[in-house]
Amino acid sequence: MESHNRDINILLFAFFSHFIYGGIIMGKVKTFSSQLKIFHVHEELEILDKTVNDYIEQNNIEKIISVSDSATVNADGGTMGLIRVVAYE
């Protein structure tokens, strides 16, 4: 769990360091996540891509500022999930 929190904190720090200028947030953020199961990763990544693309289409988002992925790990250090952050105007 500690590693999972560290990954999220690093991701959020990188995002806010990049998109906050002079104390003003310059865009909106949506976070998506996916659990990755062994032998099904390709399928789950396609589902994650579709979920993100559907969100963009349904909300008429025209300008994407950034897309960032971060892996989450279990106690053994194996990848168990993915967090995708989309920043947009």
C-alpha positions in Angstrom: 0.0 0.0 0.0 2.9 2.4 0.8 4.2 2.0 -2.8 0.8 2.6 -4.2 0.4 5.8 -2.3 3.9 6.9 -3.3 3.1 6.4 -7.0 -0.1 8.4 -6.7 1.7 11.2 -4.8 4.5 11.4 -7.4 1.9 11.5 -10.2 -0.1 14.2 -8.6 3.0 16.2 -7.7 4.1 16.0 -11.4 0.7 17.1 -12.6 0.2 20.0 -10.2 3.8 21.2 -10.7 3.1 21.3 -14.5 -0.5 22.7 -14.5 -0.6 25.2 -11.7 0.8 28.5 -12.6 0.6 31.4 -10.2 -1.8 29.6 -8.0 -4.4 29.2 -10.8 -5.3 25.7 -12.0 -5.3 25.9 -15.8 -7.5 22.9 -16.7 -9.7 20.1 -15.4 -8.6 16.6 -14.4 -10.3 13.2 -14.7 -8.7 10.1 -13.2 -9.4 6.6 -14.5 -8.2 3.3 -13.1 -7.9 -0.3 -14.2 -7.0 -3.5 -12.4 -4.6 -5.5 -14.5 -5.0 -9.3 -14.4 -2.4 -11.7 -15.6 -3.0 -12.8 -19.2 -5.7 -10.2 -19.7 -3.6 -7.0 -19.7 -4.1 -6.2 -23.4 -7.8 -6.6 -23.1 -8.0 -4.4 -20.0 -5.9 -1.7 -21.6 -8.3 -1.6 -24.5 -11.2 -1.2 -22.1 -9.4 1.6 -20.3 -8.7 3.3 -23.6 -12.3 3.0 -24.6 -13.5 4.3 -21.2 -11.3 7.4 -21.6 -12.3 8.0 -25.2 -16.0 7.7 -24.4 -15.6 10.2 -21.5 -13.9 12.7 -23.9 -16.6 12.2 -26.5 -19.5 12.4 -24.1 -18.2 15.6 -22.5 -17.4 17.3 -25.8 -13.8 17.8 -24.7 -11.9 19.4 -27.5 -8.5 20.1 -26.0 -6.4 17.5 -24.1 -3.5 19.0 -22.2 -1.9 15.8 -20.9 -2.4 12.1 -20.5 -0.3 10.3 -17.9 -0.2 6.7 -16.8 1.1 5.4 -13.5 1.3 1.7 -12.5 0.3 0.5 -9.1 2.1 -2.4 -7.4 1.3 -5.1 -4.9 3.3 -6.0 -1.8 5.6 -8.2 -4.0 6.4 -5.3 -6.4 4.3 -6.7 -9.2 2.1 -4.4 -11.3 -1.5 -4.8 -10.3 -3.2 -1.8 -11.8 -3.0 1.4 -13.8 -4.0 4.9 -13.1 -4.6 7.2 -16.0 -4.9 11.0 -15.5 -6.3 13.1 -18.2 -5.9 16.9 -18.0 -8.1 18.9 -20.3 -9.7 22.3 -20.9 
